[in-house]
Amino acid sequence: MAKRLPGQHFQRFIIEDITAGIDQAILTMAGIRIKCHIGNYTQIGKLLL
C-alpha cells in the first residue's frame, strides 16, 4: 500500500483546482469522463523505479 505512482492523485488535483474558483452549489460537467485506475499503469511505474 505504501507504493504508488507519481501521478496517482493528479486527476483529483485538477478537479479540486477547478472547483476552488466556483461559488455555486452545483457544478455542471461536460460529457467528458476521466477514468483512471492505478492498475492500468503498472509498467510505467516499474520503469520509473
GROMACS elastic network, one bead per residue, 0.5 to 0.9 nm:
[ bonds ]
;  ai    aj funct       b0    kb
    1     4     6  0.74014   500
    4     7     6  0.84971   500
    4     8     6  0.68500   500
    4    38     6  0.80096   500
    4    45     6  0.79683   500
    5     8     6  0.53014   500
    5     9     6  0.87131   500
    5    38     6  0.73657   500
    5    41     6  0.80453   500
    5    42     6  0.81167   500
    5    44     6  0.84384   500
    5    45     6  0.57559   500
    5    48     6  0.88777   500
    6     9     6  0.79172   500
    6    10     6  0.84064   500
    6    45     6  0.80033   500
    7    10     6  0.50691   500
    7    11     6  0.81254   500
    8    11     6  0.76477   500
    8    12     6  0.86597   500
    8    36     6  0.87101   500
    8    37     6  0.85409   500
    8    38     6  0.66937   500
    9    12     6  0.53855   500
    9    13     6  0.64328   500
   10    13     6  0.51847   500
   10    14     6  0.65355   500
   11    14     6  0.52105   500
   11    15     6  0.64992   500
   11    16     6  0.87640   500
   11    34     6  0.79157   500
   11    36     6  0.84383   500
   12    15     6  0.52684   500
   12    16     6  0.62087   500
   12    17     6  0.85787   500
   13    16     6  0.51493   500
   13    17     6  0.60443   500
   13    18     6  0.86818   500
   14    17     6  0.50908   500
   14    18     6  0.62893   500
   14    19     6  0.87539   500
   15    18     6  0.52176   500
   15    19     6  0.62514   500
   15    20     6  0.85915   500
   16    19     6  0.52615   500
   16    20     6  0.60520   500
   17    20     6  0.52926   500
   17    21     6  0.73849   500
   18    21     6  0.62234   500
   18    22     6  0.72725   500
   19    22     6  0.52837   500
   19    23     6  0.80413   500
   19    27     6  0.78231   500
   20    23     6  0.79175   500
   22    25     6  0.88523   500
   22    27     6  0.79719   500
   23    26     6  0.89355   500
   24    27     6  0.65659   500
   29    32     6  0.78428   500
   30    33     6  0.84011   500
   36    39     6  0.86561   500
   36    40     6  0.74795   500
   37    40     6  0.56361   500
   37    41     6  0.77679   500
   38    41     6  0.58522   500
   38    42     6  0.71102   500
   39    42     6  0.56351   500
   40    43     6  0.81901   500
   41    44     6  0.54085   500
   41    45     6  0.64485   500
   41    46     6  0.89149   500
   42    45     6  0.51223   500
   42    46     6  0.63459   500
   42    47     6  0.88148   500
   43    46     6  0.51391   500
   43    47     6  0.63701   500
   43    48     6  0.88606   500
   44    47     6  0.51218   500
   44    48     6  0.64179   500
   44    49     6  0.89212   500
   45    48     6  0.52122   500
   45    49     6  0.65135   500
   46    49     6  0.52591   500
